[in-house]
Structure formats: structure tokens, C-alpha cells
């Protein structure tokens, strides 16, 4: 069983999705049992993968027993294990929340939810560029349908923009993969990294073009400026459990940049080393500025949380742009924090909107909340954490990133990141006072059920937990950053002959 552990994050949601779509007209209870059960199993699988990757060894699973670089491989290292576990934890909170009735707005919710998990996990585990493209398409196809779950004009409009932009991104991705294959003769990422060390000078231009095209594609997935315009309206329009799961979608783009450019375009790539770094650094700062303005301008709680996701994207990309193992370790800690907290805030916004009557999530005067005390506590917890205030995990993540800045990076990162945090704090304070103090009339709405409370608290409780476990988690992220800084470890694990030749 342990030999097949690496493939389970892909196979488990694939099988569950097939069963759910086959029984699409079946009972709601059965579909919920399969959906929640499969996601809970993914959490256990993710824990086992992290424990296995904790040894520091890079292992792989060769599908069909075709060995790399010729076959399809799934690769497990510290980073991929961390991302699989993070996805499963986020998904469990979202799917339990959805089981309170959101899943009944369409017959295919649970099946599509599982297939999106399959695509996300596959993107984190794949060892070659073409299958990264394939898993991107799987997760995008599922996300197209999930975005439209329940219907509505706003979702259809946002869905059209989302689909068109991602189709263009997919076409560019395929062109980039073709260019890199033509220049290097391989699509296996470890093999491509080994070949770049001996690349003929006349092919350097092609590889540079392919690498920069990939940066555009990954920048679109991550919502990096100027390719972020699709994100705020799309995330704000999506159903709450879908928006919560979408919190990991931008991290797929961040992961792809981190993986591809640390492995293929690492120090051994010669003139092509650190191809992305200058671009990512300056665009990350611009993304932070744009996100800070968007946070202040938001007049709807869902839209505000969507811009907070954009703030996290700029922060994570700044960590990549700094280009040091210390910065990568800091961004990984911050990535765990921001994914779970923003996912929880999307769910919390739904609860608040349900109890405010016609005002919904708009930041205007509305009815008082029936369970306003507990909702206010959760909002305060989420707001303090996502704004980066002590003593919660957001402050630790930002402090680690600020401390990782070196030399000329500090005058740019420190004021930009701190001012963006101030903008977030102002916007969240204004939103909290409007939602919980500026109210009139009698409370309305039904009491919230345990499923919805579980979904929100499961995710928002991650912030104090990340503080309590800051030591072990930082130790893991430090080791992950060191592993990424030594791409030869993966090359030797997948291609022993390449390591012997060198």
C-alpha cells in the first residue's frame, strides 16, 4: 500500500468523482457521505505523505512502470506533500459547509468538487510539464462548472470572463510546452533541468522564450498584475464553498512558478538561471499596490475577501522574487496561513449575508445578526489574522518575509507590504463596524447549523494553531526551502544516470 501512496491523491478523488457523477440522480445523503468521506481520507493521505516526505528523500511513482524520463511520473518531495495536505484540509471545511444545502443547487456538485481536487493534487505531484498542463485543464474544467453552480447573472458574467482568459492561457501554455520540447527534447522537468546545463548556445533564445511564456501562464493562474483582473469578480460571484476551494487555485500558479523555475531554471542553468526573478519581484510589488487599492475600494464583503486573496498573491510572489531559501521558507509558512484563512472568510461572509436580509454581504446598514456575537468573534479572529496583526499567524508570516528581505529589497518590500497591511486593516475595521454595529430592525434568518459552524471554525482555527505549531512548521518549511534550493536532489532521484554522468 505504501508503494502506491503517492498516486492516491489523484486516484481517490477520481474514483469518488466517477461514483458521484454516475449516481448524480441518487440520494443527497449518499452523495454527501461519499464526498465528505473521500475528502476526509485525503486529509489522512496528506498527513501520511508529509510524514513520508519528512525524511528528505525524493520519491516517485512511475505509471505503467515506464521509468523517467520516458513515462508519466508523480513526484513526492516536501513541497508537493505540503500542498496536497493543505488542499485536503481546505477542501474538508468547504465540502462540509456545502452539505448544509449549497450542494443541492445542482446535481453534480460533489462529483465536480472531487474532480477539481484531482486536478489540483495532480498539478502538485506531476513531474513533467505536459501533465502539468493536463492537470491544469482538469481543475479548470471542473472549476468552470462549479463557478456556475446555482446559476445567476453575476456568476454567468464572471464565468464567461474566467473561461475566456483561461482558454487563452491554456493555448499559450501548450505553445510554451511545445517550444521547450523542441529546444530540449524532453518534457520531464528533472530531465529538462539536466539538459539545460549542456544546452547549445543557439537554443538559448528558444528556451528563454518558452520560459517567459510559462511565466505569463503561471502569472495568469496566480493572478499576478497585470493578469489579475478576472479574480475579484469571479471569486466574489462564486458560491461560498467553491470560493473557499478557489483560495488554493491561485496557489497552484504560485506553486508552478516555484517548482518550474527552481528546478529547471536553477543555478545550474547557466545564463538562464533565475530567469523569472526580476519579473516576479517587480510585478509582485505592483500586485500588492493594486490589491491594497482594491481592498479600500471594496463595498461588498465577498469582494473585500477576494482582494485580500490578491494581497496574499502579491506577498507570496514577493517571497519568490527575493530568491533566497529564507524567503521561500517564509512564503511557505505564509501560504499555509493565507489559504486557510481566506477560505474561511469566504464561508464566514456567506453566513453573515444569510442573516442580514436584503442587505446581504453589501457593506451597508442592514438587519442585526441573530447569532451576531459568535459571528463577530469569528470575524475578529479572521480580520486580525489576515491583516497580519499579532499575535496570530499572519503577523508571523509577514515578519518572516520582512526579515528575509536583503539589501536593496528592504526599501521596496517593507513600506509596500506594511502599507498594504494598513489598507487591509482599515477596510476590515470599516466592514466590521458596518456589519455588526450599524444595524437596524429585528434579527432575521434561521439559526446556523453545525455544518456551517464546522466549515468556518475548521479553517479559521488554523490561525492560532499555526502560532502554537510555529516551531515544527517553520522547521518543515526551512527544510523544504533547502530542498528546493538543491534541484540536483530531484534530478538524481529521478535520473540516477544523469547524476553519475556529472
Buried (B, 14 or more C-beta within 10 A) or exposed (E): EEEEBBBBBBEBBBBBBEBBBEBEEEEEEEBBEBBBEBBBBBBEBBBBBBEBBBEEEBBBBBEEEEEBBEBBBBBBBBBBBBBBBBBBBBBBBBBBBBBBEBBBEBBBBBBBBBBBBBBBBBBBBBBBBBBBBBBBBBBBBBBBBBBBBBEBEEBEEBBEBBBEBBEEBBEBBBBBBBBBBEBBEBBBBBBBBBBBBEBEEEBBEBBBBBBEBBBBBBBBBBBBBEBBEBBBBBBBBBBBBBBBBBBBBBBBBBBBBBBBBBBBBBEBBEEBEBBBBEBBBBBBBBBBBBBBEBBBEBEBBBBBBBBBBBBBBBBBBBBBBBBBBBBBBBBBBBBBBBBBBBBBBBBBBBBBBBBBBEBBBBBBBBBBBBBBEBBBEBBEBBBBBBBBBEEBBBBBBBBBBBEBBEEEBEEBBEEBBEEBBBBBBBBBEBBBEBBBEEBEEEBBBEEBEEBBBBBBBBBBBBBBEBBEBBEEBBEBBBBBBBBBBBBBBBBBBBBEEBBEEE
